[in-house]
Every structure is written in structure tokens, then in C-alpha cells.
Amino acid sequence: RFQQVQSMMYDLMEWRSQLLSGTLPKDELKELKQKVTSKIDYGNKILELDLIVRDEDGNILDPDKTSVISLFHAHEEATNKITERIKEEMQSKDQPDYASYSRMSSSPTHSLYVFVRNFVCRIGEDAELFMSLYDPQKLTVISENYLVRWGSRGFPKEIDMLNNLKVVFTDLGNKDLSRDKIYLVCQIVRVGRMDLKDSNSKKYTQGLRRPFGVAGN
């Protein structure tokens, strides 16, 4: 079971990288999205999780907008597809999967776990924190942004996220580990008035996003 899930995770990581590349034609992009959703549904089945029913484009069906009969047919079709897939897996489980071994050796296998405990910066208004990995030699960002919305009172905007602001930067390969330096950069964007010195509440502008600062280590 562990090897099954491991192989599927490597597939999903590889396909995710292809989706994020933005280089796929429209038809290949649609086909790849269907492969991703199919793999996720299959993984949920072997892990005994709930089956998610989808439309032809891979979008989750909304039970409030879909008839019971349509949901039943979609559920039946999804179950049949997964059952056929499991039969194929059982027939070929004794054969070495060299393609999986190749993917495991070439796919990104490193991740960086970040736990945001606190943000100390006197702004006086709400802020948005964008965290990313940065290569200072090539002057380029090498990851997606992790967004944290911080309130003016010194707490996360979503208070239930207090002490639970965690992110994992994935898709880091040996090439990334061989870089001379990698910085974790935090960009701070102030959200509120045009000018912090503006004391006239009647003239307050609201919701304006202004660059405030940046830090990295």
C-alpha cells in the first residue's frame, strides 16, 4: 500500500510541475487535468476515503445543482472505472514497474517546511505577507508564493489559523539543493489608507495595497 501511494504521489508531483509550466496546449492541458483527477479518485479509493463524483471536465459535481439520478449515474460510472483500474493493477502487480523507478530517481524529492509562528512589524493596518524561495544569484523566484493575511491587531486575519500557519515548498530537486544560496523572502504589502499619516477619518481610503517592506534569510 505504501509503495502504491508513493508511486501515485510521484505521478502527481510530476504532472503538477507540467501544469504549472504553462507550456501545454489546451487539449493536452485538459487531458492532463483528467489524468490528475482520475489518479486522485483512485488513490482515495484504495485509502478507503470518500469517492468524489465529477463531470467530464473533472470538476466536482455540486449536489445542490445536480439531480439525484445524475449523481447516481456519475457515482456508478466512477466506481466502475476505479474497479477496472484495480483489476489491472492486480494483474500487473507482479511485474516490475521500471517507469516508476525511473520517475522516483528523477522526480523532485525535497521539500522545505515552514511554520510561521509570529509576525512582528508595527504597521498599524492590515497586511499581506507573501513568502517565497529566491535565488539571489539568478535574481529569480523559484517557488510559488505562500500568502498570510495579517490583521492590524497583531493576529492572523483568520483567527482560527493562529499557531497553524504552515506551508511546504515542494518540487525542489537536486538542482535546487546545489544552488549556492536560497533565500526565504517575505514581502509585506500594507492594505488600507493611501498615507498612514492621514488622520482625517472622513478622508480615509480603504483597501489600497501598498508595498511596505521586504525581508529575507
DADA-V5051 format. One record per helix or strand of 2 or more residues. SS is the DSSP state (@ for helix, = for strand). FROM is the first residue (numbers start at 1). LEN is the number of residues. If there is no record, write none. Layout:
# DADA-V5051
SS/FROM/LEN + SS/FROM/LEN
This chain:
# DADA-V5051
@/2/20 + @/26/21 + @/68/25 + @/98/9 + =/110/7 + =/126/10 + =/140/2 + =/146/5 + @/159/3 + =/165/8 + @/174/4 + =/183/10 + @/201/3 + =/208/9
